Amino acid sequence: MAERIDEEAPAVEETADSASELPKSVIDRAFLILGTFQGGRVRQSLSDISRRTGLPIATCYRIVQRLAEWGALERDGESRYRIGLRLWEVASLAPRSVGLQRLARPFMQDLYETTGYASHLAIREGTELVSIDRFQSPRRRVRRPLVGGRYPLHATAIGQVLLAHAPADIREEVLSGPLEAFTTNTYTRRDELEKALDDIRRQGFAVSDRQVDLIHIGVAAPVWGPEGNVVAAVSLALTEADIDGKNMVHLVRITANGISRALREAGYVDVAG
């Protein structure tokens, strides 16, 4: 018996205008569907996927079923889809994130256990940071970042470290674009962000004072690859009541240096995004 298409939300009609903006090939549409599983969206209905991609629900149904057959997606008992085990298996072969995560994890855990504060590891992909690991106490949960999530570079300590050491064209693209304000402390002017990036390169660390929310202060330092380029950054998320500035900066830099040394010894090769 054919499976009934989930229609809990209205189907998207593919008008002449909308159709011209959508990917034409099946593989591009499949990538579009997989790309909706970001930003904390772990489980989605077929209607959710249709709405977020702009694809007609019947088209989504056909592609989602094929992805599920291959194992890229899995369907649960509530007719919602999530990333499948086979896609995780393929992703585990990506050396840039998984290899780095494996080498950095013992240092990240030590930093978390020593301080009790949330520790975070991220890489840069284009003009965004991608979170690849974090440790945090279940009693002091920090909503962001989500592992696998993408975030702007200009507002967090870890993002500012990655931006400070990015190629000149990437820095220019970020500095020239709109700088979104998350709080009144967020850098929204080119000149103030540019000065902050200069200071980060000179000092070897960044401190972001409540630029994403009005609670957390971030301290971050760069992780250097064997070829002398910054391949990642590590950070701690503190509150104003917690902060012991000099000591936290010192511990974060020790952690970043330890990861850098481990990468050199392992012969880690980075392909920057």
ZIZI-V338562 format. One record per backbone hydrogen bond with DSSP energy under -0.5 kcal/mol. NH is the residue of the N-H (numbers start at 0). CO is the residue of the C=O. Records with the same first field share a line. If there is no record, write none. Layout:
NH = CO + CO
This chain:
12 = 10
14 = 12
18 = 14
19 = 15
20 = 16 + 17
21 = 17 + 18
28 = 24
29 = 25
30 = 26
31 = 27
32 = 28
33 = 29
34 = 30
35 = 32
36 = 33
37 = 35
40 = 37
41 = 39
43 = 80
45 = 78
48 = 44
49 = 45
50 = 46
51 = 47
52 = 48
53 = 49
59 = 55
60 = 56
61 = 57
62 = 58
63 = 59
64 = 60
65 = 61
66 = 62
67 = 63
68 = 64
69 = 65
70 = 66
71 = 66
72 = 66
73 = 81
75 = 79
78 = 75
80 = 43
81 = 73
83 = 71
85 = 70
86 = 70 + 83
87 = 83
88 = 84
89 = 85
90 = 86
91 = 87
92 = 89
93 = 90
94 = 92
97 = 93
98 = 93
99 = 94
100 = 96
101 = 97
102 = 98
103 = 99
104 = 100
106 = 103
107 = 103
108 = 104
109 = 105
110 = 106
111 = 107
112 = 108
113 = 109
114 = 110
115 = 111
117 = 236
118 = 134
119 = 234
120 = 132
121 = 232
122 = 129
124 = 127
127 = 124
128 = 150
129 = 122
130 = 148
131 = 120
132 = 120
134 = 118
139 = 136
142 = 140
147 = 130
148 = 145
150 = 128
152 = 126
159 = 155
160 = 156
161 = 157
162 = 158
163 = 159
164 = 160
165 = 162
169 = 166
170 = 166
171 = 167
172 = 168
173 = 169
174 = 170
175 = 171
176 = 172
179 = 177
181 = 179 + 210
182 = 210
185 = 182
187 = 185
192 = 188
193 = 189
194 = 190
195 = 191
196 = 192
197 = 193
198 = 194
199 = 195
200 = 196
201 = 197
202 = 198
203 = 199
205 = 219
207 = 217
208 = 206
209 = 207 + 215
216 = 237
217 = 207
218 = 235
219 = 205
220 = 233
222 = 231
223 = 221
224 = 228
227 = 224
230 = 222 + 228
231 = 222
232 = 121
233 = 220
234 = 119
235 = 218
236 = 117
237 = 216 + 235
239 = 214
242 = 238
247 = 243
248 = 244
249 = 245
250 = 246
251 = 247
252 = 248
253 = 249
254 = 250
255 = 251
256 = 252
257 = 253
258 = 254
259 = 255
260 = 256
261 = 257
262 = 258
263 = 259
264 = 260
265 = 261
266 = 262 + 263
267 = 262
271 = 269
272 = 123
